[in-house]
Amino acid sequence: MAFRRPETDATAAELVTAALVRSVSRVIDHEAGVRSGEDAEDVHQARVGTRRLRSDLRSFRKLLEASWARELRDAVKPLADRLGAVRDADVLLGRLRRRVQELAEKDLIPAGLLLRRLEAERTRARQDLLTWMEGPDYALLRERLLAAARHPALLPRARLPALELLGPMVERRWKRLARSVEALSSPPSPGELHQIRIRAKRCRYAAECLVPVAGRPAREFAKAMAHVQDVLGEHQDATVAAAWLREAARSGPAEEAFVAGELVARERRAAEEARALWPEAWRSASKRRLRGWL
């Protein structure tokens, strides 16, 4: 899809349209790669496109016709979920393959059997995705996405200056994130930290939309949110890996269960290390100077 970068004096409508075009383009441009399966990055990028699109529709809801935005978010979810299942399996496979290289040689055979189980899960997730994409629902969604990018259902107030309308949007995202951090348990649970990661990601996406008009301050704020997201992403990936390994240990033979236990110990250490980095990442991201442009 053709993309035109907004000017520094852009209206909210121009920035919203540009954001939707970027997200839809990310899905469409990687469609062939998703189907071929030659590069896992295509699934990753298409998934990011669906995530950004659904986040943008939520963030811009006061500038879009409510039913149009809600129905489009709902329509994208089946694709986002299926891409997510494949991507999550890819991430977990890559992570565990690296971990297996740390094991003693005698443990490599049962470790390989563990990986085959995960590869089978990934194959099933990919087949589900491809089957859905071959059906009528995806064809309809594809046309709907293209139409949404060309003609988003904008409200009249979207013609106002972008910073005037979208700056408060980013600030609301920030306040919601900050309140969530203040409400964390001591120590925070993995589920709580995962929610913080999601809210930081939404803050980042919202701020990145404003970079064309707010410039460097918005970019620095988004970068700080990305750092929080990355630290907590490592924590989440380690937590998910440990959970999968524990389940695999319960349902597999003794040799695989032993190796799974070794790998769980490594993932627990990784989660603890990420958890230790989280407070400093948050202190850096919550500095007042990063929000002076809002």
RAURVEN-V632851 format. One record per backbone hydrogen bond with DSSP energy under -1.0 kcal/mol. NH is the residue of the N-H (numbers start at 1). CO is the residue of the C=O. E is the energy in kcal/mol with one decimal. If there is no record, write none. Layout:
BEGIN
nh=NH co=CO e=E
nh=NH co=CO e=E
END
This chain:
BEGIN
nh=10 co=7 e=-1.6
nh=12 co=160 e=-2.9
nh=13 co=158 e=-2.7
nh=15 co=11 e=-1.8
nh=16 co=12 e=-2.8
nh=17 co=13 e=-2.5
nh=18 co=14 e=-2.3
nh=19 co=15 e=-2.3
nh=20 co=16 e=-2.4
nh=21 co=17 e=-2.6
nh=22 co=18 e=-2.3
nh=23 co=19 e=-2.1
nh=24 co=20 e=-2.7
nh=25 co=21 e=-2.8
nh=26 co=22 e=-1.8
nh=27 co=23 e=-1.4
nh=28 co=24 e=-2.7
nh=29 co=25 e=-3.2
nh=31 co=28 e=-1.4
nh=34 co=30 e=-2.3
nh=35 co=31 e=-2.3
nh=36 co=32 e=-2.4
nh=37 co=33 e=-2.4
nh=42 co=39 e=-1.7
nh=44 co=40 e=-1.8
nh=45 co=41 e=-2.8
nh=46 co=42 e=-2.3
nh=47 co=43 e=-2.4
nh=48 co=44 e=-2.4
nh=49 co=45 e=-2.2
nh=50 co=46 e=-2.0
nh=51 co=47 e=-2.6
nh=52 co=48 e=-3.0
nh=53 co=49 e=-2.3
nh=54 co=50 e=-2.4
nh=55 co=51 e=-2.4
nh=56 co=52 e=-3.3
nh=57 co=53 e=-2.5
nh=58 co=54 e=-1.4
nh=59 co=55 e=-2.9
nh=60 co=56 e=-3.1
nh=61 co=58 e=-1.1
nh=63 co=60 e=-2.6
nh=65 co=153 e=-2.6
nh=69 co=65 e=-2.5
nh=70 co=66 e=-2.5
nh=71 co=67 e=-2.6
nh=72 co=68 e=-2.0
nh=73 co=69 e=-2.3
nh=74 co=70 e=-2.2
nh=75 co=71 e=-2.0
nh=76 co=72 e=-1.9
nh=77 co=73 e=-1.1
nh=80 co=76 e=-2.5
nh=81 co=77 e=-3.0
nh=82 co=78 e=-1.7
nh=83 co=79 e=-2.8
nh=84 co=80 e=-2.3
nh=85 co=81 e=-2.0
nh=86 co=82 e=-1.7
nh=87 co=83 e=-2.8
nh=88 co=84 e=-2.9
nh=89 co=85 e=-1.5
nh=90 co=86 e=-2.3
nh=91 co=87 e=-2.7
nh=92 co=88 e=-2.4
nh=93 co=89 e=-2.7
nh=94 co=90 e=-2.6
nh=95 co=91 e=-2.3
nh=96 co=92 e=-2.7
nh=97 co=93 e=-2.5
nh=98 co=94 e=-1.6
nh=99 co=95 e=-1.9
nh=100 co=96 e=-2.7
nh=101 co=97 e=-1.1
nh=102 co=99 e=-1.9
nh=103 co=100 e=-1.7
nh=107 co=104 e=-1.7
nh=108 co=105 e=-1.5
nh=111 co=107 e=-1.8
nh=112 co=108 e=-2.3
nh=113 co=109 e=-1.7
nh=114 co=110 e=-1.8
nh=115 co=111 e=-2.2
nh=116 co=112 e=-1.9
nh=117 co=113 e=-1.5
nh=118 co=114 e=-1.6
nh=119 co=115 e=-2.8
nh=120 co=116 e=-2.1
nh=121 co=117 e=-1.6
nh=122 co=118 e=-2.3
nh=123 co=119 e=-2.4
nh=124 co=120 e=-2.1
nh=125 co=121 e=-2.2
nh=126 co=122 e=-2.6
nh=127 co=123 e=-2.4
nh=128 co=124 e=-2.1
nh=129 co=125 e=-2.0
nh=130 co=126 e=-2.8
nh=131 co=127 e=-2.6
nh=132 co=128 e=-2.0
nh=133 co=129 e=-2.3
nh=134 co=130 e=-1.3
nh=135 co=132 e=-1.1
nh=139 co=135 e=-1.3
nh=140 co=136 e=-2.3
nh=141 co=137 e=-2.3
nh=142 co=138 e=-3.0
nh=143 co=139 e=-1.7
nh=144 co=140 e=-2.2
nh=145 co=141 e=-2.7
nh=146 co=142 e=-2.1
nh=147 co=143 e=-2.3
nh=148 co=144 e=-2.3
nh=149 co=145 e=-2.1
nh=150 co=146 e=-1.9
nh=151 co=147 e=-2.9
nh=154 co=152 e=-2.1
nh=155 co=63 e=-2.7
nh=158 co=155 e=-1.9
nh=159 co=156 e=-1.9
nh=160 co=157 e=-1.8
nh=162 co=10 e=-2.3
nh=165 co=161 e=-1.4
nh=166 co=162 e=-3.6
nh=167 co=163 e=-1.5
nh=170 co=166 e=-1.9
nh=171 co=167 e=-2.2
nh=172 co=168 e=-2.4
nh=173 co=169 e=-1.9
nh=174 co=170 e=-2.5
nh=175 co=171 e=-2.7
nh=176 co=172 e=-2.2
nh=177 co=173 e=-2.1
nh=178 co=174 e=-3.0
nh=179 co=175 e=-2.5
nh=180 co=176 e=-1.7
nh=181 co=177 e=-2.1
nh=182 co=178 e=-2.3
nh=183 co=179 e=-1.5
nh=184 co=181 e=-1.4
nh=193 co=189 e=-2.3
nh=194 co=190 e=-2.1
nh=195 co=191 e=-1.8
nh=196 co=192 e=-1.9
nh=197 co=193 e=-2.2
nh=198 co=194 e=-2.0
nh=199 co=195 e=-2.3
nh=200 co=196 e=-2.6
nh=201 co=197 e=-2.2
nh=202 co=198 e=-2.0
nh=203 co=199 e=-2.0
nh=204 co=200 e=-2.4
nh=205 co=201 e=-2.7
nh=206 co=202 e=-2.3
nh=207 co=203 e=-2.5
nh=208 co=204 e=-2.6
nh=209 co=205 e=-1.5
nh=210 co=207 e=-1.1
nh=213 co=210 e=-1.2
nh=214 co=210 e=-3.3
nh=215 co=211 e=-2.2
nh=219 co=215 e=-1.8
nh=220 co=216 e=-2.8
nh=221 co=217 e=-2.2
nh=222 co=218 e=-2.4
nh=223 co=219 e=-2.2
nh=224 co=220 e=-2.1
nh=225 co=221 e=-2.1
nh=226 co=222 e=-2.2
nh=227 co=223 e=-1.8
nh=228 co=224 e=-1.8
nh=229 co=225 e=-2.5
nh=230 co=226 e=-2.6
nh=231 co=227 e=-2.5
nh=232 co=228 e=-2.5
nh=233 co=229 e=-1.8
nh=234 co=230 e=-2.0
nh=235 co=231 e=-1.6
nh=236 co=232 e=-2.5
nh=237 co=233 e=-2.8
nh=238 co=234 e=-2.2
nh=239 co=235 e=-2.2
nh=240 co=236 e=-2.9
nh=241 co=237 e=-2.4
nh=242 co=238 e=-2.4
nh=243 co=239 e=-2.1
nh=244 co=240 e=-2.4
nh=245 co=241 e=-2.4
nh=246 co=242 e=-2.3
nh=247 co=243 e=-2.0
nh=248 co=244 e=-2.4
nh=249 co=245 e=-2.4
nh=250 co=246 e=-1.5
nh=251 co=247 e=-1.2
nh=257 co=253 e=-2.4
nh=258 co=254 e=-2.5
nh=259 co=255 e=-1.8
nh=260 co=256 e=-2.8
nh=261 co=257 e=-2.1
nh=262 co=258 e=-1.8
nh=263 co=259 e=-2.3
nh=264 co=260 e=-2.6
nh=265 co=261 e=-1.9
nh=266 co=262 e=-1.4
nh=267 co=263 e=-2.3
nh=268 co=264 e=-2.5
nh=269 co=265 e=-1.8
nh=270 co=266 e=-2.1
nh=271 co=267 e=-2.4
nh=272 co=268 e=-2.4
nh=273 co=269 e=-2.5
nh=274 co=270 e=-2.2
nh=275 co=271 e=-2.5
nh=276 co=272 e=-1.9
nh=277 co=273 e=-1.2
nh=278 co=274 e=-1.3
nh=281 co=277 e=-2.0
nh=282 co=278 e=-2.3
nh=283 co=279 e=-2.5
nh=284 co=280 e=-2.3
nh=285 co=281 e=-2.0
nh=286 co=282 e=-2.0
nh=290 co=287 e=-1.5
nh=291 co=288 e=-2.0
nh=294 co=291 e=-1.6
END
